[in-house]
Amino acid sequence: MNDLDEFFESVEADQEAHQDNLRDYALHLLSTSTMKDDDEGLTDEIIETDPTPHRWREIFERLQLNQLRAIDLPNWSQTEFTKSYKKHGINL
């Protein structure tokens, strides 16, 4: 009986870890998407709810369709790059 309890506890832990991984990846995709400034409550939905597998698919499809292209990312000048390094304690 003890082995069965341990099995179900490990399954529940795996499910929680899987949900956490989905959340982390969705938030990463959101941070690199065109929706990062106006996500229409998507951040709250990802963090505060447990979406169904169907809803996860909708979220990931939406985020993947709205990813920034490399050309859309900010192009830092050398001065901005150096300032950023100094701000974070890295001396060149």
C-alpha positions as CSV (number, residue, x, y, z in Angstrom):
1,M,0.0,0.0,0.0
2,N,2.9,2.3,0.8
3,D,4.4,1.9,-2.7
4,L,1.1,2.8,-4.3
5,D,0.9,6.0,-2.2
6,E,4.4,6.9,-3.2
7,F,3.6,6.3,-6.9
8,F,0.6,8.6,-6.9
9,E,2.6,11.3,-5.0
10,S,5.4,11.1,-7.6
11,V,2.8,11.4,-10.4
12,E,1.3,14.5,-8.8
13,A,4.7,16.0,-8.4
14,D,5.5,15.4,-12.0
15,Q,2.2,17.0,-13.1
16,E,3.1,20.1,-11.0
17,A,6.6,20.3,-12.5
18,H,5.1,19.9,-16.0
19,Q,2.6,22.8,-15.3
20,D,5.5,24.9,-14.0
21,N,7.6,24.2,-17.1
22,L,4.6,25.2,-19.4
23,R,4.2,28.4,-17.4
24,D,7.9,29.3,-17.7
25,Y,8.0,28.6,-21.4
26,A,4.8,30.6,-22.0
27,L,6.1,33.5,-20.1
28,H,9.4,33.4,-22.0
29,L,7.5,33.4,-25.3
30,L,5.4,36.3,-24.1
31,S,8.5,38.3,-23.2
32,T,9.8,37.9,-26.7
33,S,6.5,38.6,-28.5
34,T,4.8,41.6,-29.9
35,M,2.3,41.2,-27.2
36,K,4.7,41.9,-24.3
37,D,3.4,45.4,-23.7
38,D,-0.3,44.7,-24.1
39,D,-1.0,41.0,-23.4
40,E,-4.8,41.4,-22.8
41,G,-4.6,39.6,-19.4
42,L,-2.6,36.6,-20.8
43,T,0.1,37.0,-18.2
44,D,-2.4,36.7,-15.4
45,E,-4.1,33.7,-17.0
46,I,-0.8,31.9,-17.3
47,I,0.3,32.6,-13.8
48,E,-3.0,32.4,-11.8
49,T,-5.0,29.6,-13.6
50,D,-4.5,26.0,-14.6
51,P,-5.3,26.1,-18.3
52,T,-6.6,22.9,-20.0
53,P,-4.4,21.2,-22.6
54,H,-6.6,22.7,-25.3
55,R,-6.2,26.2,-23.8
56,W,-2.4,25.7,-23.5
57,R,-2.4,24.9,-27.3
58,E,-4.3,28.1,-28.0
59,I,-1.9,30.2,-25.8
60,F,1.3,28.7,-27.4
61,E,-0.1,29.1,-31.0
62,R,-0.9,32.7,-30.3
63,L,2.5,33.4,-28.7
64,Q,4.4,31.7,-31.5
65,L,2.5,33.7,-34.2
66,N,3.4,36.9,-32.4
67,Q,7.1,36.4,-31.9
68,L,9.4,39.2,-32.7
69,R,11.7,38.7,-35.6
70,A,15.4,39.4,-35.1
71,I,15.0,42.6,-37.2
72,D,12.4,43.8,-34.7
73,L,14.6,43.5,-31.7
74,P,16.3,46.7,-30.5
75,N,19.7,47.4,-31.9
76,W,22.0,48.7,-29.2
77,S,24.8,51.1,-30.0
78,Q,28.2,50.4,-28.5
79,T,27.6,53.1,-25.8
80,E,24.3,51.6,-24.7
81,F,25.9,48.1,-24.6
82,T,28.7,49.4,-22.4
83,K,26.3,51.2,-20.1
84,S,24.3,48.0,-19.7
85,Y,27.4,46.1,-18.8
86,K,28.5,48.7,-16.2
87,K,25.0,48.9,-14.8
88,H,25.1,45.1,-14.1
89,G,28.6,45.2,-12.6
90,I,30.6,44.0,-15.6
91,N,33.6,46.0,-16.5
92,L,35.0,45.9,-20.0
